[in-house]
């Protein structure tokens, strides 16, 4: 069975690694991670990929959380008869089962993943305009008390980048090595071999 995995760009590298690990007969179609800055655009982008994938694949699986669509993505997928990985966003997927405890202990947590650490300057600094208006940092992050790096792999370079990111946000950093968290088990629930 040929499978199309329509993935958030922030999850694509991990999905590719899982595909190789499990030997899935799958192709990963990554959508731009920047869609998170306009979550209302996510459903239409996913729908376009679904229509393309249905021509050549036996099975289509969406590897996205709700990611701020307010249920619009799930409503679309229900109409299309397509399943998506469970979870509200990648932080919960990677952080499962400790994510709830992390949020309960400190709701003002800014989460980092391998992807976000790798692209921090572009996705946070430039997209929020902090490169041009650094004084906005205090406005944007006033309600955050810490940064938690949910690390998918143990990589000294990424840890150094996470420390630098937290420092730029003026937040203390905690590092939790979580691997793929629930991403792997939830994908295994959906992919028909």
N, C-alpha and C positions, 0 to 999 in steps of 0.2 A: 504494500500500500504506500503510495507516494503522499507525503504530508507537506503542507505549506505551514510554516510557523510565522505568523505575522507578529513581529515583536517590536516593542518599544526600543528605540535606539539605546536607551540606558541599560537594557537587559541583553542586548544582542550578543555581546562577546561571551557572556555566561551561557546563553542558549546555544551558541555554536560549540562551546566546550562540552556541554551536556550531550549535544547531538553526536559528537565524536566519541564521547565516553560510552554511550549506549548503542552506537551504531545505527541510529535512526536513519531511515530512508527519507530524509527531510531536507527542505530548502528553507533557509531563514531569510525573511524579508523584513528588514529593519526600517522603521519609520523614524523621522528625525526626532531626537530627544527634545529639541526646542519646542515641539508641539505642547509641552507641559506649560509653556508660558502663555498659551492660548488654548486651554483644555476644551473649549467648545469646538475646536477644529479637529480634535482627535477622532470622533466618530466618523466624519466624512472621509478622513484619510484612511482609516481602517476599512471602511466600506469599499473604497476604490481598490484597495489591495485584495479584498475578498473577491470582488468581481474578476480581477485579473487572475487570481489563484484558482478559482473554480474551473477555469478552462483547462488547466493542466494537472491538477492535483485531485486525488481521491478524498483527501481529508484536509480541512483547514482548521487550525487552532490559533487563537489569538492569545499572545503572551503580553498582556497589559493588565495593570490594575485599573480601577475606575479612574484614577489619576485626575480627580477634580471635574469629571464630566457630569457629576450630579445624577448618575444613573442613565444618562443618555447612551453611553456605550453599551450597557447591558440591554437596554430596550432595543437598540439596533441589532445586537447579536441575537436576541430572542426572535425578532422578526426574520432574521436570516437563517436561523437554525444553526448557529455557530456557537461553540463553547469557548470560554476564555478561562485562563488560569484564575483561581480564586485569590482574592485579596484586594484591599483598597489601593495599594501602591507598593512600589518595590521595597521601601523601607520596612514595611510590615512583612513582606515575603522573606527578605534576607534576615530580618531580626526575629522571625518566628522561632521559638516560642517566647523569647524574652522581650519582644517589642512592647507588649502591654505593660509589663513591669517598668520598662524604661520610661514610658509615657506617664504612667501613674506616679512614679517617683519624681519626675520633672517634666511637666507638660511643655515647658519652654526649651525643648531640645531641637537643635538643628542637626539633622542627620546627613552623613556623608557616606557614599559607597565608593567602590573602586572607580566606577565611571565618573562620578561627580568630582572625586579628588583629581582624577586625570585631566578633567576639563574644567576645573574650577575657575580659572581666569576667564574663559569664554562664557561659561554658563552663569556664573554668579557675578564676577566683577564687571565684565563688559555688558552683559544683558541687563544688569540692574543699574548701570551707569556709574558704578563706583570708581571706575578708572578716571572719569571726568569730574565726578562730584563726590569725593571721598567722605564728605561731611554727612552724606545720606546714610552711611553705615549705621550711625546711632539711631536714625529713624527706623530703618528697616529691621534692625536686630535688637531693638530696645527690650523686647519681651523674651528674648532668648537668654538662657542661663548657662548653657553648655552646648558643646558639639560632641556628637557621638559618631565615631567612624565605624560603620558596620563593614568590616573588611572581608572580602570574598577570598582573598589569598594573602599569604604572608609575604610581603614584598617591602623591603626596607625603603625603597625609593617612594613607594606610595605612602608609607607611614610618614616619611619626611614631608611629603606634599600635604598630607592631612594636618600635620602640625603647623605648617606654614598657613594653610587655609584657616585653621582655628585662630591662629595669631592675628591674621588679617581681619578677622571678625571680632577680635578681642574676646574670645570665648575659651574657657578651659576645655581641653580635649580628653575624651575617654575613647579607648580603642577596644573594640570587641571583635574577635575573630569568629565569624559566623559561617564562613563558607557560602554555600548556595542557600542556606536556610531551608525554607519550604519551597523554593523555586523548583528544585529537582523533584521532590515528591509530588508536588501539585501537577507538574508537567507529566509525570509518569501516569497520573490518574487519567489524563486526557488523550494521550497518544495511543492510537490503536495500531498495533504492529501487524 
